[in-house]
Amino acid sequence: MDELIPYMFYCMVVNVLSRTCAVVLAKRERDRTSGEEQLAALPVMPTRELLVMRGAFFACVAIIRQRRFGSPITIVSSIHLCSLAAFVMMLLAMGFVPLLQFFLDG
């Protein structure tokens, strides 16, 4: 399962870049929705605080619900959520694939 580690790194790089782009786009928006207000309140540079990460996640979900899909902030928010989902799926794969191999080869 060590072959998944570079892909996890790439997912987190995309996650950080898309989050930073989403925050910058939310700060530039003149007529902000509630999701954009939440995202604009976050710091531009990513931190490791769990509340900031959770705030970015829920703000991106709110932006996707409130905006049309063609706007740049909606696309960047979608990329942010997809990269986070890919990272979680790789974590699950690293945990469950060896377990399944143990029971199937057992």
MODELLER restraints for C-alpha pairs under 7 A, 6 or more apart:
rsr = mdl.restraints
at = mdl.atoms
rsr.add(forms.Gaussian(group=physical.xy_distance, feature=features.Distance(at['CA:1:A'], at['CA:94:A']), mean=5.83, stdev=0.5))
rsr.add(forms.Gaussian(group=physical.xy_distance, feature=features.Distance(at['CA:4:A'], at['CA:90:A']), mean=6.99, stdev=0.5))
rsr.add(forms.Gaussian(group=physical.xy_distance, feature=features.Distance(at['CA:8:A'], at['CA:87:A']), mean=5.73, stdev=0.5))
rsr.add(forms.Gaussian(group=physical.xy_distance, feature=features.Distance(at['CA:8:A'], at['CA:90:A']), mean=6.88, stdev=0.5))
rsr.add(forms.Gaussian(group=physical.xy_distance, feature=features.Distance(at['CA:11:A'], at['CA:83:A']), mean=5.38, stdev=0.5))
rsr.add(forms.Gaussian(group=physical.xy_distance, feature=features.Distance(at['CA:11:A'], at['CA:86:A']), mean=6.87, stdev=0.5))
rsr.add(forms.Gaussian(group=physical.xy_distance, feature=features.Distance(at['CA:11:A'], at['CA:87:A']), mean=5.92, stdev=0.5))
rsr.add(forms.Gaussian(group=physical.xy_distance, feature=features.Distance(at['CA:14:A'], at['CA:83:A']), mean=6.48, stdev=0.5))
rsr.add(forms.Gaussian(group=physical.xy_distance, feature=features.Distance(at['CA:15:A'], at['CA:80:A']), mean=5.20, stdev=0.5))
rsr.add(forms.Gaussian(group=physical.xy_distance, feature=features.Distance(at['CA:15:A'], at['CA:83:A']), mean=5.50, stdev=0.5))
rsr.add(forms.Gaussian(group=physical.xy_distance, feature=features.Distance(at['CA:15:A'], at['CA:84:A']), mean=6.36, stdev=0.5))
rsr.add(forms.Gaussian(group=physical.xy_distance, feature=features.Distance(at['CA:16:A'], at['CA:46:A']), mean=6.66, stdev=0.5))
rsr.add(forms.Gaussian(group=physical.xy_distance, feature=features.Distance(at['CA:18:A'], at['CA:76:A']), mean=5.74, stdev=0.5))
rsr.add(forms.Gaussian(group=physical.xy_distance, feature=features.Distance(at['CA:18:A'], at['CA:79:A']), mean=6.50, stdev=0.5))
rsr.add(forms.Gaussian(group=physical.xy_distance, feature=features.Distance(at['CA:18:A'], at['CA:80:A']), mean=5.23, stdev=0.5))
rsr.add(forms.Gaussian(group=physical.xy_distance, feature=features.Distance(at['CA:19:A'], at['CA:80:A']), mean=5.98, stdev=0.5))
rsr.add(forms.Gaussian(group=physical.xy_distance, feature=features.Distance(at['CA:20:A'], at['CA:44:A']), mean=5.67, stdev=0.5))
rsr.add(forms.Gaussian(group=physical.xy_distance, feature=features.Distance(at['CA:20:A'], at['CA:45:A']), mean=6.48, stdev=0.5))
rsr.add(forms.Gaussian(group=physical.xy_distance, feature=features.Distance(at['CA:21:A'], at['CA:76:A']), mean=6.95, stdev=0.5))
rsr.add(forms.Gaussian(group=physical.xy_distance, feature=features.Distance(at['CA:22:A'], at['CA:73:A']), mean=5.80, stdev=0.5))
rsr.add(forms.Gaussian(group=physical.xy_distance, feature=features.Distance(at['CA:22:A'], at['CA:76:A']), mean=5.82, stdev=0.5))
rsr.add(forms.Gaussian(group=physical.xy_distance, feature=features.Distance(at['CA:22:A'], at['CA:77:A']), mean=6.21, stdev=0.5))
rsr.add(forms.Gaussian(group=physical.xy_distance, feature=features.Distance(at['CA:23:A'], at['CA:39:A']), mean=5.59, stdev=0.5))
rsr.add(forms.Gaussian(group=physical.xy_distance, feature=features.Distance(at['CA:23:A'], at['CA:40:A']), mean=5.55, stdev=0.5))
rsr.add(forms.Gaussian(group=physical.xy_distance, feature=features.Distance(at['CA:23:A'], at['CA:44:A']), mean=5.98, stdev=0.5))
rsr.add(forms.Gaussian(group=physical.xy_distance, feature=features.Distance(at['CA:24:A'], at['CA:44:A']), mean=6.79, stdev=0.5))
rsr.add(forms.Gaussian(group=physical.xy_distance, feature=features.Distance(at['CA:25:A'], at['CA:73:A']), mean=6.09, stdev=0.5))
rsr.add(forms.Gaussian(group=physical.xy_distance, feature=features.Distance(at['CA:26:A'], at['CA:36:A']), mean=5.21, stdev=0.5))
rsr.add(forms.Gaussian(group=physical.xy_distance, feature=features.Distance(at['CA:26:A'], at['CA:39:A']), mean=6.26, stdev=0.5))
rsr.add(forms.Gaussian(group=physical.xy_distance, feature=features.Distance(at['CA:26:A'], at['CA:40:A']), mean=5.19, stdev=0.5))
rsr.add(forms.Gaussian(group=physical.xy_distance, feature=features.Distance(at['CA:27:A'], at['CA:40:A']), mean=4.94, stdev=0.5))
rsr.add(forms.Gaussian(group=physical.xy_distance, feature=features.Distance(at['CA:35:A'], at['CA:59:A']), mean=4.56, stdev=0.5))
rsr.add(forms.Gaussian(group=physical.xy_distance, feature=features.Distance(at['CA:35:A'], at['CA:60:A']), mean=6.71, stdev=0.5))
rsr.add(forms.Gaussian(group=physical.xy_distance, feature=features.Distance(at['CA:35:A'], at['CA:62:A']), mean=4.84, stdev=0.5))
rsr.add(forms.Gaussian(group=physical.xy_distance, feature=features.Distance(at['CA:35:A'], at['CA:63:A']), mean=4.97, stdev=0.5))
rsr.add(forms.Gaussian(group=physical.xy_distance, feature=features.Distance(at['CA:36:A'], at['CA:59:A']), mean=6.72, stdev=0.5))
rsr.add(forms.Gaussian(group=physical.xy_distance, feature=features.Distance(at['CA:36:A'], at['CA:63:A']), mean=6.41, stdev=0.5))
rsr.add(forms.Gaussian(group=physical.xy_distance, feature=features.Distance(at['CA:38:A'], at['CA:59:A']), mean=5.69, stdev=0.5))
rsr.add(forms.Gaussian(group=physical.xy_distance, feature=features.Distance(at['CA:39:A'], at['CA:56:A']), mean=6.07, stdev=0.5))
rsr.add(forms.Gaussian(group=physical.xy_distance, feature=features.Distance(at['CA:39:A'], at['CA:59:A']), mean=5.60, stdev=0.5))
rsr.add(forms.Gaussian(group=physical.xy_distance, feature=features.Distance(at['CA:42:A'], at['CA:52:A']), mean=6.88, stdev=0.5))
rsr.add(forms.Gaussian(group=physical.xy_distance, feature=features.Distance(at['CA:60:A'], at['CA:77:A']), mean=5.08, stdev=0.5))
rsr.add(forms.Gaussian(group=physical.xy_distance, feature=features.Distance(at['CA:63:A'], at['CA:74:A']), mean=6.29, stdev=0.5))
rsr.add(forms.Gaussian(group=physical.xy_distance, feature=features.Distance(at['CA:64:A'], at['CA:74:A']), mean=5.52, stdev=0.5))
rsr.add(forms.Gaussian(group=physical.xy_distance, feature=features.Distance(at['CA:64:A'], at['CA:77:A']), mean=6.98, stdev=0.5))
rsr.add(forms.Gaussian(group=physical.xy_distance, feature=features.Distance(at['CA:67:A'], at['CA:74:A']), mean=6.63, stdev=0.5))
rsr.add(forms.Gaussian(group=physical.xy_distance, feature=features.Distance(at['CA:69:A'], at['CA:75:A']), mean=6.64, stdev=0.5))
